[in-house]
Structure formats: C-alpha cells, structure tokens
Amino acid sequence: MFGWLTNKYVSIFSVEHNNHRLVVLYSGICPVLRNDMLRRNGKMDHGGKIGILGMIMKASHI
C-alpha cells in the first residue's frame, strides 16, 4: 500500500519474520511483491502513533 502518512508518502506492508507478522513503513515507493525475500534495516517503534496496534519497523533501507 502506498499513501500519505505523517506528512510524507510512505509504502506500508507486512512481512513474516520468525512466524510473526511485522508491519513495515518505508519513506517513498517500495515495490514489494508477495513472497519476496527482503533484507531491511531500520528502527522499531510503537504503531499507536499511526493507529496500528503493536510494534512497527520504520525502514531506512530495503
């Protein structure tokens, strides 16, 4: 999903990591397809600020 969030355009998607779902936010367009293998770097943050329960990753590099 691509949209306007926190005053900028971001890509929002979920990934499976160690049998858990992780929501990832990336500034800009990130073309991700289902079943892609990703290596991502970023920091973990609370998702409540943007209406997501649990933790999210703000990715700086994918």
C-alpha positions, 0 to 999 in steps of 0.5 A, a space after each residue: 500500500 502506498 499513501 500519505 502518512 505523517 506528512 510524507 508518502 510512505 509504502 506500508 506492508 507486512 512481512 513474516 519474520 520468525 512466524 510473526 507478522 511485522 508491519 513495515 513503513 518505508 519513506 517513498 515507493 517500495 515495490 514489494 511483491 508477495 513472497 519476496 525475500 527482503 533484507 531491511 534495516 531500520 528502527 522499531 517503534 510503537 504503531 499507536 502513533 499511526 493507529 496500528 496496534 503493536 510494534 512497527 519497523 520504520 525502514 531506512 533501507 530495503 
